[in-house]
Amino acid sequence: METIISRCKELTIDQIPFVMIGAENNSIAASKPPLLDLLNLNIAHWKLSVSYHYGLWLNGLPTPVFSGFSNQGLSSFTPLCSISVTFRVTTVKS
């Protein structure tokens, strides 16, 4: 094993100057990050926003409505027409 001699301005030093700076105090032990509460609040707002916008999208879709028959006719109900939707994926070359 090779011995490494540290030098600072041509002076030999026996230790590397180092100061531990923590989030709450200057100890080596891990502590709670100071922005963790803000991060959790930000994630909660994001989840609420996503749920709200998904609900807006879902409620904005057309809803099929059937009327003029009783509940007994539901088991043998066949629609008079059907709708087929086809999505075409295109790519743009740049």
KAKAMO-V50161 format. One record per pair of residues at least 4 apart in sequence whose C-alpha atoms are under 6 Angstrom apart, sorted by the first residue. I is the first residue (numbers start at 1). GAP is how many residues later the second one is. D is the distance in whole Angstrom. If there is no record, write none. Layout:
I | GAP | D
I | GAP | D
//
This chain:
6 | 6 | 6
6 | 7 | 6
7 | 4 | 5
7 | 5 | 5
7 | 6 | 6
20 | 6 | 6
21 | 5 | 5
22 | 4 | 5
//
